[in-house]
Each structure stands twice: as C-alpha cells, then as structure tokens.
C-alpha cells in the first residue's frame, strides 16, 4: 500500500511516499481503505519529535490520526464490508497517513452520507475534542454563556457549533479577518483579539481555549463560581509559563487540561448533529497524500479557517 512514511523526526520534509505492507488486523478490528485524513497540531508535534518519548525513539513510522474510508475486511460484529466509516486513532500510535488502516471497532462510526470523505477525514479528532471539552470537562448546560477562544480554528469552529446545539450563548474570539466567519458559525458575540480584550466585568459559565493563547491567571477573573476553564493547548511559551500551568493544574479546581480520547459513542453524537444540520465541517484546503509536506507546512503557517485535509486514495 501507499503511505507517507516519516523517516526521522523533524520538519515536514522528512516525509517520504513509499510502498509498505498492508497492516494486519485482529479480533475486534476492521481494515479500512482510507480515503482521507487531515493535519492536526498534535500530528505536527509527533512529527517534530516533541512527543517521541511516547511515540517512539527510533525508526521510520506512519503517523496521522483522522481516517475516513470503506471497510474492506472485518473481525468485528459492528461493521460489515462496504461500510463507509470515519474516526481517529491515538496521535501517538498514528497510522492514518496510509491507503489502509487497521483500527479497533471502538474508535470508528458510520460516516454520515451528508458529508464527503475529505470532510469526515478532517472531523473526528477536532469534533471529539470539542465535544469532550465542552460536555465532559466543561459540563455545558443550556443557557450557559460560553467563551471560545480560537473560534474559527479546527477545534474552535466545531466547538462553537456544538455549544450552540446545546443552547449556549457563545462569545467567540478570533482575528479580525475571521469575524464574519465566526458570526456565520453561530457566535452571538465576537471579539477581535488583535484589537480588543475581554470586557473587564464579563463573567462566563465556561471558557474553552482552543488556541492555547490564554493562561489560567489571565482568565480566572472572568469565570463565574463553579465555572471551568478548559484547554487542550496550554500556554507554555517558556519555562516560567510551563511551571505556572503545572501549578494551576495542581491547585486550581476550575482549570482542566485534556487530550481527546478516540470514542465511537461520541462520534455517534457528532453524527447526529451532522445529520440534523447542526454541524458543518470546515475544510480550508485539501492536499493529495503526495503533498503531505505542503499540508503540514500549511498548518504551521496558520491563518486559515477550519482544517487542512489530505486526500489519500
């Protein structure tokens, strides 16, 4: 099969397109002909070697989290050959930048017919991150006033739509050029972080930081009693801020930091939102697998709305 093989940690130019064996699969797994994937910030971290103590110290590897394709073989009662599915694997183990991927049946769901493979292949990790961050960690409720920082990015754009589906009042923060997109996503109030700061007296039931631009100390005065500040990308620009984040996690019960866990049950909830028209994936640009390096460069350049997708087959 064709795959983007990371020969060594480093820049995006370390990827090489190669022919490699199709993966074996075991009981409880399905083998998928993969049509599409995407680039997530955590995929770039794995590629760079920042997480190599977890992802492995040596040897070439296939990384990538999101997948979307067709089941071609199954050892699971949940899926049959021909099913169109989507989901994501752990970014640490990866494997999705390839024509075929073997996954546990617990991390896949049937792809809604209303979206393309490229949309589905860009959705799972950011959607489960948004869902778990708002619902499981943030305890969102109807009528909550929710602040979403980075509201037009991969996670943030989905978080806005999920929050609105729960009946929340959403304030979104983004750059000035994306303000109209933020409104189209459903934000009730938009703030241009390049020109404005948070209103000094405004307090929120939940602050979801999808961009990692805040520290807890910067926003704690904007949290209501028993409200949560939830982040997946903590501010840690230097040693001092990293220490501050660690102290906050230990002693601030209102601060939560997490990494989304692959979960078919959450994907089913996301699927319902898609089918009901409450959620629309945003794909900024699609690259073929042969241009995987350019896709990663695009992510690192930033300044786009939604996700960068990869067309594999």
Residue frames relative to the residue before (quaternion, step in Angstrom):
aa qw qx qy qz dx dy dz
X 1.0000 0.0000 0.0000 0.0000 0.00 0.00 0.00
X 0.4985 -0.6306 0.5072 0.3108 3.55 -1.29 0.41
X 0.0844 0.7936 -0.5974 0.0791 3.57 -0.98 0.85
X 0.3933 -0.6506 0.5856 0.2813 3.53 -1.30 0.43
X 0.1161 -0.8231 0.5557 0.0130 3.56 -0.30 1.29
X 0.2817 -0.7343 0.5962 0.1616 3.55 -0.87 1.00
X 0.2631 -0.8195 0.4907 0.1361 3.57 -0.26 1.26
X 0.7727 -0.0980 0.0439 0.6256 3.58 1.16 -0.54
X 0.6027 -0.5671 0.4104 0.3830 3.56 -1.19 0.47
X 0.4355 0.6880 -0.5084 0.2803 3.55 -1.12 0.64
X 0.8129 -0.2179 0.1840 0.5077 3.54 -1.06 -0.81
X 0.6861 -0.4759 0.3576 0.4183 3.55 -1.31 0.16
X 0.5913 0.5929 -0.3637 0.4082 3.59 1.19 -0.40
X 0.5307 0.6285 -0.4089 0.3953 3.60 1.26 0.00
X 0.5303 0.6221 -0.4173 0.3971 3.63 1.23 -0.16
X 0.0265 -0.7608 0.6482 0.0190 3.55 -1.15 0.75
X 0.3552 -0.7145 0.5598 0.2234 3.60 -0.94 0.88
X 0.0639 0.8168 -0.5615 0.1161 3.56 -0.60 1.19
X 0.4311 -0.6163 0.5765 0.3192 3.52 -1.40 0.17
X 0.0313 0.7919 -0.6051 0.0757 3.57 -0.74 1.10
X 0.6379 -0.5357 0.3715 0.4100 3.62 -1.18 0.36
X 0.5178 -0.5991 0.5094 0.3369 3.55 -1.17 0.62
X 0.4921 -0.6933 0.4247 0.3112 3.64 -0.79 0.88
X 0.4667 -0.6215 0.5476 0.3099 3.54 -1.22 0.59
X 0.0983 -0.7824 0.6068 0.0999 3.57 -1.21 0.33
X 0.3140 -0.7801 0.5290 0.1138 3.54 -1.14 0.73
X 0.7510 -0.3586 0.2838 0.4763 3.55 -1.34 -0.07
X 0.7873 0.2793 -0.2297 0.4994 3.55 -0.96 0.91
X 0.6728 0.4648 -0.2936 0.4951 3.57 1.30 0.10
X 0.2265 -0.7277 0.6235 0.1744 3.53 -1.39 0.22
X 0.3042 -0.7122 0.5992 0.2029 3.54 -1.22 0.57
X 0.1331 -0.8222 0.5535 0.0031 3.54 -0.68 1.18
X 0.3065 -0.6613 0.6440 0.2326 3.53 -1.13 0.76
X 0.2640 -0.8309 0.4803 0.0960 3.50 -0.27 1.37
X 0.2266 -0.7999 0.5463 0.1023 3.56 -0.72 1.07
X 0.8286 -0.0002 0.0605 0.5566 3.59 0.99 -0.74
X 0.0555 -0.7495 0.6586 0.0376 3.51 -1.31 0.55
X 0.2710 -0.7535 0.5643 0.2011 3.59 -1.17 -0.42
X 0.4367 -0.6549 0.5406 0.2971 3.53 -1.36 -0.01
X 0.0784 -0.7814 0.6191 0.0077 3.55 -0.78 1.11
X 0.6362 -0.5293 0.3790 0.4140 3.62 -1.11 0.48
X 0.6564 0.5073 -0.3272 0.4525 3.60 0.98 -0.75
X 0.5881 0.5513 -0.3720 0.4603 3.62 1.13 -0.54
X 0.6544 0.5019 -0.3054 0.4759 3.57 1.03 -0.80
X 0.6190 0.5334 -0.3417 0.4643 3.59 1.08 -0.67
X 0.6374 0.5070 -0.3236 0.4816 3.58 0.98 -0.84
X 0.6577 0.5303 -0.3060 0.4390 3.58 0.88 -0.98
X 0.6928 0.5020 -0.2789 0.4361 3.58 0.94 -0.90
X 0.5162 -0.6374 0.4209 0.3875 3.58 1.20 -0.48
X 0.4230 0.7296 -0.4528 0.2893 3.58 1.27 0.00
X 0.7625 0.3112 -0.1684 0.5417 3.59 1.19 -0.56
X 0.2964 0.8206 -0.4643 0.1525 3.59 1.19 0.35
X 0.5455 0.5901 -0.4213 0.4203 3.61 1.14 -0.31
X 0.7106 0.3987 -0.2439 0.5258 3.57 1.20 -0.53
X 0.7519 0.4211 -0.2223 0.4559 3.59 0.90 -0.91
X 0.6648 -0.4956 0.3074 0.4669 3.61 1.23 -0.19
X 0.4129 -0.7485 0.4753 0.2082 3.54 -0.96 0.91
X 0.8205 0.2252 -0.0659 0.5212 3.57 1.01 -0.74
X 0.7937 0.4230 -0.2473 0.3605 3.48 -1.43 0.15
X 0.5649 -0.5824 0.4595 0.3613 3.57 -1.20 0.50
X 0.0080 -0.8064 0.5910 -0.0169 3.56 -1.12 0.61
X 0.3721 -0.6733 0.5868 0.2527 3.53 -1.36 0.32
X 0.1281 -0.8020 0.5809 0.0544 3.57 -0.62 1.11
X 0.4212 0.7012 -0.5147 0.2568 3.59 -1.26 -0.28
X 0.2894 -0.8047 0.5075 0.1053 3.55 -0.92 0.99
X 0.7720 0.3832 -0.1956 0.4678 3.57 0.64 -1.16
X 0.0063 -0.7820 0.6231 0.0128 3.56 -1.15 0.67
X 0.0656 0.7584 -0.6484 0.0081 3.52 -1.32 0.41
X 0.3236 0.7495 -0.5172 0.2570 3.55 -0.67 1.08
X 0.6129 -0.5563 0.4395 0.3489 3.53 -1.32 -0.47
X 0.4551 -0.6715 0.5139 0.2790 3.57 -0.95 0.89
X 0.1113 -0.8094 0.5753 0.0384 3.59 -0.75 1.08
X 0.7751 0.0215 -0.0385 0.6303 3.59 1.28 -0.25
X 0.0593 -0.8308 0.5533 -0.0122 3.57 -1.00 0.76
X 0.0763 -0.7390 0.6667 0.0591 3.49 -1.25 0.71
X 0.5726 0.5458 -0.3721 0.4856 3.53 1.14 0.79
X 0.4384 -0.6925 0.5017 0.2767 3.60 -0.99 0.77
X 0.5866 0.6198 -0.3602 0.3769 3.59 1.22 -0.32
X 0.8016 0.2146 -0.0854 0.5514 3.58 1.10 -0.63
X 0.2152 -0.7573 0.6031 0.1285 3.54 -1.23 0.58
X 0.6460 -0.5011 0.3956 0.4185 3.56 -1.26 0.37
X 0.7507 0.3526 -0.2899 0.4776 3.55 -0.90 1.00
X 0.5050 0.6391 -0.4330 0.3860 3.59 1.21 -0.25
X 0.2909 -0.7179 0.6050 0.1841 3.55 -1.06 0.82
X 0.0252 -0.8375 0.5416 -0.0676 3.56 -0.60 1.18
X 0.0736 -0.7581 0.6405 0.0978 3.52 -1.38 0.17
X 0.2214 0.7630 -0.5878 0.1524 3.54 -1.28 0.36
X 0.2537 -0.7489 0.5648 0.2364 3.55 -1.21 -0.44
X 0.3539 -0.6969 0.5871 0.2106 3.50 -1.28 0.58
X 0.6718 -0.4543 0.3642 0.4579 3.57 -1.25 0.12
X 0.4839 -0.6661 0.4752 0.3104 3.62 -0.86 0.85
X 0.5983 0.5816 -0.3609 0.4167 3.57 1.14 -0.55
X 0.7358 0.3688 -0.2262 0.5210 3.60 0.95 -0.82
X 0.1828 -0.8499 0.4805 0.1156 3.58 1.15 -0.60
X 0.3193 0.7730 -0.5297 0.1412 3.53 -1.24 -0.64
X 0.5904 0.6439 -0.3452 0.3430 3.60 1.24 -0.24
X 0.5991 0.5334 -0.3864 0.4553 3.62 1.20 -0.11
X 0.5714 0.5614 -0.3726 0.4685 3.55 0.80 1.08
X 0.6313 -0.5646 0.3872 0.3645 3.57 -1.26 0.49
X 0.7808 0.1449 -0.0876 0.6014 3.58 1.13 -0.60
X 0.0217 -0.7839 0.6204 -0.0083 3.54 -1.09 0.78
X 0.2424 -0.7487 0.6030 0.1306 3.57 -1.01 0.91
X 0.0341 0.8228 -0.5625 0.0740 3.58 -0.67 1.09
X 0.5637 -0.5578 0.4831 0.3712 3.55 -1.28 0.42
X 0.5314 -0.6441 0.4395 0.3312 3.58 -1.03 0.71
X 0.5917 0.5962 -0.3528 0.4122 3.59 1.27 -0.28
X 0.7168 0.4184 -0.2594 0.4938 3.62 1.23 -0.12
X 0.6753 0.4677 -0.2845 0.4943 3.61 1.27 0.14
X 0.0628 -0.7647 0.6400 0.0413 3.53 -1.28 0.53
X 0.6093 -0.5377 0.4214 0.4026 3.56 -1.23 0.35
X 0.4381 -0.6993 0.5057 0.2516 3.55 -0.94 0.95
X 0.4600 -0.6593 0.5062 0.3122 3.60 -0.88 0.82
X 0.4985 -0.6629 0.4704 0.3014 3.57 -1.02 0.75
X 0.6065 0.6078 -0.3375 0.3857 3.57 1.22 -0.42
X 0.7510 0.3239 -0.2093 0.5360 3.62 1.21 -0.20
X 0.5396 -0.6304 0.4658 0.3075 3.54 -1.26 0.55
X 0.6640 -0.4643 0.3832 0.4436 3.56 -1.31 0.13
X 0.6557 0.5175 -0.3266 0.4423 3.58 0.94 -0.84
X 0.6479 0.4954 -0.3224 0.4805 3.59 0.99 -0.75
X 0.6707 0.4884 -0.2988 0.4715 3.58 0.92 -0.89
X 0.6856 0.4977 -0.2801 0.4514 3.58 1.01 -0.82
X 0.6835 0.4398 -0.2915 0.5043 3.57 1.26 -0.13
X 0.6427 0.6316 -0.2626 0.3449 3.54 1.30 -0.28
X 0.6580 0.6091 -0.3493 0.2721 3.56 0.70 -1.11
X 0.7128 0.4575 -0.2938 0.4430 3.60 0.65 -1.03
X 0.6979 0.4575 -0.2968 0.4643 3.61 0.84 -0.89
X 0.6546 0.5198 -0.3245 0.4427 3.59 1.02 -0.72
X 0.6734 0.4597 -0.3060 0.4914 3.60 0.93 -0.79
X 0.5920 0.5482 -0.3634 0.4657 3.58 1.13 -0.58
X 0.6715 0.4866 -0.2968 0.4735 3.58 0.88 -0.93
X 0.6719 0.5012 -0.3031 0.4534 3.59 0.88 -0.94
X 0.7112 0.4513 -0.2742 0.4639 3.58 0.74 -1.02
X 0.6454 0.5305 -0.3250 0.4432 3.59 1.04 -0.72
X 0.7296 0.4235 -0.2370 0.4818 3.56 0.91 -0.90
X 0.7673 0.3965 -0.1956 0.4646 3.56 0.80 -1.05
X 0.7657 0.3789 -0.2094 0.4757 3.59 0.65 -1.11
X 0.7618 0.3565 -0.1985 0.5032 3.59 0.83 -0.96
X 0.7749 0.3945 -0.1914 0.4552 3.57 0.84 -0.98
X 0.2915 -0.7992 0.4842 0.2046 3.61 1.30 -0.23
X 0.0948 0.8408 -0.5251 0.0910 3.58 0.96 0.88
X 0.0644 -0.7759 0.6271 0.0229 3.55 -1.16 0.74
X 0.6421 -0.5121 0.4010 0.4058 3.56 -1.24 0.45
X 0.7914 0.2949 -0.2342 0.4815 3.55 -0.95 0.91
X 0.4708 0.6724 -0.4461 0.3567 3.60 1.25 -0.15
X 0.3236 -0.6861 0.6120 0.2236 3.54 -1.21 0.62
X 0.0537 -0.8334 0.5475 -0.0529 3.55 -0.36 1.33
X 0.1982 -0.7484 0.6225 0.1146 3.56 -0.98 0.91
X 0.0605 -0.7874 0.6134 0.0102 3.58 -0.82 1.04
X 0.1855 -0.7839 0.5877 0.0756 3.56 -0.55 1.20
X 0.7696 0.2150 -0.2087 0.5638 3.57 -0.80 1.03
X 0.1925 0.8725 -0.4363 0.1063 3.54 1.14 0.73
X 0.7112 0.4069 -0.2865 0.4965 3.64 1.19 -0.04
X 0.4900 0.6538 -0.4360 0.3772 3.59 1.25 0.19
X 0.7812 -0.3487 0.2329 0.4626 3.56 -1.31 -0.10
X 0.7377 0.3661 -0.2118 0.5262 3.58 0.79 -1.02
X 0.6783 0.5408 -0.3010 0.3960 3.56 0.84 -1.00
X 0.6529 0.5213 -0.3248 0.4432 3.59 0.96 -0.83
X 0.6545 0.4721 -0.3069 0.5046 3.58 1.11 -0.65
X 0.6282 0.5566 -0.3375 0.4262 3.59 0.99 -0.82
X 0.6127 0.5420 -0.3532 0.4540 3.59 0.99 -0.76
X 0.7053 0.4731 -0.2716 0.4527 3.57 0.83 -1.00
X 0.6287 0.5150 -0.3346 0.4771 3.59 1.05 -0.72
X 0.6572 0.5137 -0.3146 0.4530 3.58 0.90 -0.91
X 0.6572 0.5001 -0.3159 0.4672 3.60 0.96 -0.81
X 0.6300 0.5359 -0.3422 0.4458 3.59 1.05 -0.70
X 0.6599 0.4791 -0.2946 0.4982 3.58 1.24 -0.45
X 0.5407 -0.6406 0.3976 0.3730 3.58 1.24 -0.08
X 0.3982 0.7234 -0.4743 0.3051 3.58 1.18 0.51
X 0.3874 -0.6368 0.6049 0.2801 3.52 -1.38 0.32
X 0.1312 -0.8549 0.5018 0.0086 3.58 -0.41 1.24
X 0.1194 -0.7247 0.6749 0.0718 3.51 -1.05 0.95
X 0.1182 -0.8147 0.5665 0.0363 3.56 -0.75 1.05
X 0.1870 -0.7569 0.6160 0.1125 3.55 -1.11 0.79
X 0.1943 0.7555 -0.6056 0.1572 3.57 -0.94 0.95
X 0.6539 -0.4799 0.3816 0.4433 3.58 -1.28 -0.08
X 0.6888 -0.5234 0.3208 0.3856 3.54 -1.20 0.52
X 0.6731 0.5153 -0.3145 0.4271 3.59 0.95 -0.78
X 0.7159 0.4340 -0.2514 0.4858 3.61 1.23 -0.33
X 0.3532 0.7715 -0.4777 0.2277 3.60 1.25 0.13
X 0.6669 0.4995 -0.3166 0.4534 3.59 0.91 -0.86
X 0.6164 0.5324 -0.3408 0.4694 3.59 1.06 -0.75
X 0.6300 0.5374 -0.3305 0.4529 3.58 0.99 -0.84
X 0.6524 0.4981 -0.3152 0.4764 3.58 0.97 -0.79
X 0.6513 0.5193 -0.3156 0.4545 3.58 0.98 -0.85
X 0.6280 0.5354 -0.3317 0.4571 3.59 1.11 -0.64
X 0.6414 -0.5459 0.3221 0.4322 3.57 1.18 -0.50
X 0.3997 0.7206 -0.4891 0.2859 3.60 1.21 0.05
X 0.3810 -0.7258 0.5323 0.2115 3.55 -0.93 0.94
X 0.7610 0.1016 -0.0458 0.6391 3.55 1.19 -0.70
X 0.0985 -0.7908 0.6007 0.0632 3.59 -0.99 0.78
X 0.1412 -0.7777 0.6107 0.0486 3.54 -1.10 0.83
X 0.3056 -0.7262 0.5914 0.1717 3.56 -0.87 1.02
X 0.2952 -0.8031 0.4861 0.1777 3.58 -0.22 1.25
X 0.5874 0.5801 -0.3739 0.4228 3.60 1.23 -0.31
X 0.7867 0.2943 -0.1386 0.5246 3.58 1.19 -0.54
X 0.7866 0.3039 -0.1289 0.5218 3.58 1.11 -0.62
X 0.2538 -0.7108 0.6254 0.1981 3.52 -1.34 0.31
X 0.6649 -0.4757 0.3672 0.4437 3.55 -1.27 0.13
X 0.5468 -0.5957 0.4597 0.3672 3.61 -0.98 0.75
X 0.5201 -0.7108 0.3684 0.2975 3.60 -0.61 1.09
X 0.7519 0.3788 -0.2228 0.4915 3.60 1.06 -0.62
X 0.5095 0.6690 -0.4160 0.3461 3.60 1.25 -0.09
X 0.0541 -0.7854 0.6163 0.0206 3.57 -0.97 0.91
X 0.2452 -0.7952 0.5487 0.0801 3.54 -1.10 0.82
X 0.5024 -0.6347 0.5018 0.3048 3.54 -1.28 0.52
X 0.7857 0.0074 0.0229 0.6182 3.57 1.24 -0.50
X 0.0880 -0.7528 0.6497 0.0590 3.55 -1.03 0.88
X 0.0790 -0.7887 0.6097 -0.0023 3.56 -0.69 1.16
X 0.1349 -0.8111 0.5682 0.0326 3.56 -0.43 1.26
X 0.1087 -0.8334 0.5416 0.0168 3.56 -0.21 1.31
X 0.7166 0.4473 -0.2556 0.4702 3.59 1.22 -0.13
X 0.4265 -0.7313 0.4486 0.2865 3.59 1.24 -0.21
X 0.4381 0.7237 -0.4401 0.3011 3.59 1.19 0.40
X 0.6874 0.4608 -0.2731 0.4905 3.57 1.20 -0.45
X 0.2085 -0.6678 0.6749 0.2349 3.49 -1.41 0.20
X 0.6571 -0.5221 0.3538 0.4128 3.57 -1.18 0.46
X 0.6418 0.5492 -0.3342 0.4181 3.58 0.97 -0.83
X 0.6396 0.5420 -0.3236 0.4386 3.59 1.13 -0.61
X 0.7997 0.3215 -0.1435 0.4863 3.58 1.02 -0.71
X 0.4595 0.7196 -0.4505 0.2611 3.61 1.17 -0.27
X 0.6419 0.5335 -0.3247 0.4449 3.59 1.12 -0.60
X 0.6707 0.4734 -0.2886 0.4927 3.58 1.30 -0.20
X 0.5650 0.5844 -0.3896 0.4329 3.60 1.26 0.20
X 0.4117 -0.6681 0.5591 0.2673 3.55 -1.00 0.81
X 0.6605 -0.4661 0.3830 0.4470 3.57 -1.25 0.22
X 0.8406 0.1320 -0.1417 0.5058 3.57 -0.98 0.95
X 0.4693 0.6361 -0.4682 0.3948 3.61 1.21 0.42
X 0.3327 -0.7547 0.5374 0.1758 3.57 -1.26 0.40
X 0.2232 -0.6852 0.6726 0.1684 3.48 -1.35 0.60
X 0.0548 -0.8167 0.5735 -0.0324 3.58 -0.53 1.23
X 0.0560 0.8023 -0.5913 0.0600 3.58 -0.87 0.94
X 0.2574 -0.7358 0.6022 0.1724 3.54 -1.23 0.57
X 0.7599 0.2695 -0.1341 0.5761 3.57 1.27 -0.39
X 0.1253 -0.8520 0.5021 0.0795 3.59 0.37 1.20
X 0.5421 -0.5975 0.4847 0.3378 3.52 -1.19 0.68
X 0.2270 0.7571 -0.5828 0.1890 3.59 -0.60 1.15
X 0.0484 0.8544 -0.5134 0.0640 3.53 0.78 1.11
X 0.7951 0.0519 -0.0154 0.6041 3.57 1.16 -0.51
X 0.7435 -0.4109 0.2732 0.4513 3.56 -1.30 0.08
X 0.6516 0.5407 -0.3232 0.4227 3.57 0.95 -0.86
X 0.6919 0.4584 -0.2864 0.4786 3.57 0.90 -0.90
X 0.6031 0.5466 -0.3595 0.4563 3.59 1.12 -0.59
X 0.6429 0.5057 -0.3151 0.4813 3.58 1.01 -0.82
X 0.6397 0.5285 -0.3238 0.4546 3.58 0.97 -0.86
X 0.6441 0.5168 -0.3200 0.4643 3.58 0.98 -0.86
X 0.6517 0.5230 -0.3132 0.4513 3.58 0.96 -0.86
X 0.6537 0.5033 -0.3071 0.4744 3.57 0.98 -0.84
X 0.6364 0.5311 -0.3267 0.4540 3.58 0.97 -0.85
X 0.6617 0.5126 -0.3114 0.4499 3.58 0.93 -0.89
X 0.6719 0.5049 -0.2943 0.4550 3.56 1.05 -0.76
X 0.8431 0.2583 -0.0712 0.4663 3.56 0.82 -1.00
X 0.6811 0.4516 -0.2968 0.4940 3.60 1.21 -0.18
X 0.2785 -0.8018 0.5039 0.1603 3.58 -0.21 1.22
X 0.6315 0.5444 -0.3380 0.4366 3.59 1.21 -0.38
X 0.6587 0.4938 -0.3150 0.4722 3.62 1.22 -0.23
X 0.0011 -0.7890 0.6139 -0.0257 3.56 -0.94 0.95
X 0.0531 -0.7658 0.6407 0.0146 3.54 -0.97 0.95
X 0.0914 0.8208 -0.5542 0.1034 3.60 -0.79 0.91
X 0.2508 -0.7002 0.6339 0.2118 3.53 -1.39 0.19
X 0.5125 -0.6749 0.4363 0.3026 3.57 -0.81 0.99
X 0.2782 -0.7462 0.5855 0.1519 3.54 -1.09 0.80
X 0.5037 -0.6323 0.4839 0.3352 3.62 -0.90 0.84
X 0.1132 0.8110 -0.5467 0.1749 3.56 -0.69 1.09
X 0.3539 -0.7647 0.5016 0.1958 3.58 -0.44 1.22
X 0.6035 0.5683 -0.3681 0.4211 3.61 1.04 -0.66
X 0.6655 0.4748 -0.3041 0.4891 3.58 0.98 -0.79
X 0.6137 0.5462 -0.3495 0.4504 3.59 1.05 -0.69
X 0.6195 0.5367 -0.3461 0.4564 3.59 1.05 -0.69
X 0.6449 0.5035 -0.3196 0.4779 3.59 1.04 -0.73
X 0.6292 0.5193 -0.3196 0.4820 3.56 1.07 -0.80
X 0.6268 0.5503 -0.3294 0.4423 3.57 1.00 -0.86
X 0.6458 0.5199 -0.3202 0.4584 3.60 0.96 -0.83
X 0.6388 0.5173 -0.3269 0.4663 3.59 1.00 -0.79
X 0.6377 0.5248 -0.3177 0.4658 3.57 1.04 -0.81
X 0.7036 0.4785 -0.2676 0.4520 3.55 0.85 -1.00
X 0.6930 0.4628 -0.2711 0.4817 3.58 1.13 -0.64
X 0.5221 -0.6699 0.3926 0.3528 3.58 1.29 -0.05
X 0.4964 0.6651 -0.4219 0.3650 3.58 1.25 0.31
X 0.7737 0.2540 -0.1271 0.5663 3.58 1.26 -0.21
X 0.0055 0.7819 -0.6228 0.0282 3.56 -0.96 0.94
X 0.3713 -0.7226 0.5330 0.2363 3.62 -0.71 1.03
X 0.2324 -0.7546 0.5974 0.1400 3.56 -1.14 0.68
X 0.0620 -0.7876 0.6131 -0.0004 3.58 -0.64 1.15
X 0.3148 -0.7799 0.5156 0.1636 3.57 -0.53 1.19
X 0.7843 -0.1250 0.1348 0.5925 3.57 0.96 -0.90
X 0.2145 -0.7646 0.5959 0.1196 3.56 -1.16 0.68
X 0.1236 -0.7790 0.6132 0.0427 3.56 -0.94 1.00
X 0.4615 -0.6263 0.5274 0.3415 3.61 -1.12 0.51
X 0.6699 -0.5071 0.3494 0.4147 3.58 -1.19 0.48
X 0.6219 0.5657 -0.3393 0.4220 3.58 1.05 -0.74
X 0.7226 0.3662 -0.2317 0.5385 3.59 1.26 -0.34
X 0.1515 0.8319 -0.5158 0.1372 3.56 1.11 0.74
X 0.6201 0.5449 -0.3491 0.4435 3.60 1.04 -0.72
X 0.6578 0.5009 -0.3103 0.4692 3.58 0.95 -0.87
X 0.6173 0.5465 -0.3445 0.4490 3.59 1.06 -0.72
X 0.6727 0.4768 -0.2956 0.4825 3.58 0.96 -0.84
X 0.6173 0.5286 -0.3475 0.4676 3.59 1.05 -0.70
X 0.6234 0.5440 -0.3338 0.4516 3.58 1.02 -0.81
X 0.6354 0.5226 -0.3282 0.4641 3.58 0.96 -0.84
X 0.7100 0.4758 -0.2693 0.4439 3.56 0.83 -0.99
X 0.6078 0.5369 -0.3549 0.4652 3.59 1.17 -0.49
X 0.2490 -0.8070 0.4956 0.2028 3.58 1.13 -0.69
X 0.6654 0.5460 -0.3615 0.3585 3.54 -1.27 -0.58
X 0.5893 0.4995 -0.4254 0.4714 3.57 0.85 0.99
X 0.4574 -0.6761 0.5136 0.2642 3.54 -1.30 0.39
X 0.8186 0.2345 -0.1771 0.4935 3.59 -0.89 0.93
X 0.6991 -0.4722 0.3739 0.3854 3.55 -1.08 -0.84
X 0.3606 -0.6533 0.6136 0.2582 3.52 -1.42 0.30
X 0.1803 -0.8112 0.5527 0.0628 3.58 -0.59 1.19
X 0.2311 -0.7449 0.6108 0.1363 3.54 -1.31 0.47
X 0.2307 -0.7560 0.6004 0.1216 3.57 -0.75 1.09
X 0.2079 -0.8370 0.5008 0.0733 3.56 -0.50 1.21
X 0.8026 0.2204 -0.1201 0.5412 3.62 0.73 -0.97
